[in-house]
């Protein structure tokens, strides 16, 4: 009986270890990212509703492996300025809440960009799950947020959110209870340019300042991703 129990425990341990293996590096030059993920993602085009109600184009890349789920959502914020100006122009009442001002951008598009990281993080916090970790992080010196949650079925969700060059990146992985943590996926996120070259800066990059052009960002060309 003890031998049988031991064999079953070993087999279960091997199965769990195997579940955490099989990662490969996936790179997408068009959307500007690279990360380790267990399989080649399937991409679909969708719409992401921003905090202030802008319908922004987005791509969602997903990999499902058994009960494991991995996704990368890339939201393109570059059209939002034109959308904000159009909203202000179409506003019949011409109220401040509809139009905004020079600090908020017409239609509050600037506030939408400034708050994108917080808004995306809050979307995770509103789930029916227990938040167990929420920290500031940086990948390739591009600032972001890392979150971990425990779901009602005791599966675990690992997320990283960042914004670079007016694109919002939301990565998340959910693995079943007892499986190895998906921290490799969560921490492997890095950024590339349209030619596939790794991006790194000589200081920390904040989309609020650098993406909006308040300050220039000095890139270290060709530096290895870390």
Order of alpha helices (4+ residues) and beta strands (2+ residues): alpha-beta-beta-beta-beta-beta-alpha-alpha-alpha-alpha-beta-beta-beta-beta-alpha-beta
